[in-house]
């Protein structure tokens, strides 16, 4: 498989890992858009939310649970943070492995763009 995120999961490409367990990995974005910008993703390859299946539910729950845990630990839970999921090219998805952008540490405007 030629998925850059699968290669990060398999340690074929280095990354700055913030959190990892059997279901999820959360690592720093290489092109940060906020003081804190990480990517949280399941360790199973799912191209977009359009391909989700019932057996993926545990992975998605673990991703959201991990985001909440890390943001509390990092001290961003009180001021707030943003979680973004892009689906397909027109929405800005460039890597087709479902992933959540987690941004914090600055005022995040609305609408996002």
C-alpha positions in Angstrom: 0.0 0.0 0.0 1.3 3.5 -0.9 -0.4 5.4 2.0 1.9 7.8 3.8 -0.1 7.5 7.0 0.1 3.7 6.9 3.9 4.1 6.5 4.0 6.3 9.6 1.9 3.8 11.5 4.3 1.0 10.4 7.4 3.2 11.4 8.6 3.3 7.8 8.5 7.1 7.9 9.5 9.0 11.0 7.0 11.3 12.8 6.7 13.2 16.1 4.3 10.9 17.8 2.2 12.4 20.6 0.2 9.3 21.5 -0.1 5.8 20.2 -1.9 2.6 21.2 -3.3 -0.5 19.4 -6.1 1.4 17.7 -4.9 5.0 17.1 -1.9 7.2 16.5 -1.7 11.0 17.1 1.3 12.9 15.7 2.4 16.4 14.9 1.3 17.9 11.5 4.4 18.7 9.4 2.7 21.9 8.2 1.1 23.3 11.4 -1.7 25.8 11.1 -1.9 26.6 14.8 0.5 26.4 17.8 -0.8 22.9 18.4 -1.7 21.0 15.2 -1.8 17.2 15.3 -3.3 14.5 13.2 -5.3 11.7 14.9 -6.1 8.6 12.9 -7.1 5.0 13.2 -4.4 2.4 12.7 -6.7 0.6 10.1 -6.7 2.0 6.6 -10.1 3.7 5.8 -9.8 6.1 2.8 -12.7 8.4 3.8 -15.8 8.4 6.0 -17.7 7.2 3.0 -16.1 3.8 3.4 -16.9 3.4 7.1 -18.2 0.0 8.2 -19.7 -1.1 11.5 -16.4 -2.9 12.4 -14.6 0.5 12.3 -16.7 1.9 15.1 -14.2 1.0 17.8 -11.4 2.7 15.9 -13.4 6.0 15.6 -14.4 5.9 19.2 -10.7 5.4 20.2 -9.7 8.3 18.0 -12.2 10.7 19.6 -11.4 9.4 23.1 -7.7 10.0 22.4 -8.2 13.5 21.1 -10.1 14.4 24.3 -7.5 12.8 26.5 -4.5 14.5 24.8 -6.2 17.9 24.7 -7.0 17.7 28.5 -3.4 16.7 29.2 -2.0 19.5 27.0 -4.2 22.1 28.7 -6.3 23.0 25.7 -9.6 21.7 26.9 -10.7 24.8 28.8 -10.0 27.4 26.1 -11.1 25.1 23.3 -9.8 23.4 20.3 -11.0 22.4 16.8 -11.3 19.0 15.2 -11.5 18.9 11.4 -12.3 15.9 9.1 -11.9 16.6 5.4 -13.6 14.3 3.0 -12.4 14.1 -0.7 -10.4 16.6 -2.7 -12.8 19.6 -2.8 -12.9 19.6 1.0 -9.1 19.6 1.2 -8.3 15.9 1.8 -4.9 15.1 0.4 -4.1 11.8 2.1 -6.8 9.2 1.7 -6.6 7.6 5.1 -9.2 9.0 7.4 -7.6 11.5 9.8 -8.7 14.3 12.1 -6.8 17.6 12.3 -6.7 18.8 15.9 -5.9 22.5 16.2 -5.4 24.7 19.3 -3.4 27.4 20.9 -4.9 30.4 19.0 -8.2 32.0 18.2 -9.8 29.9 15.5 -12.1 31.9 13.2 -15.4 30.8 11.7 -16.2 30.0 9.0 -12.9 28.1 8.5 -12.4 28.8 4.8 
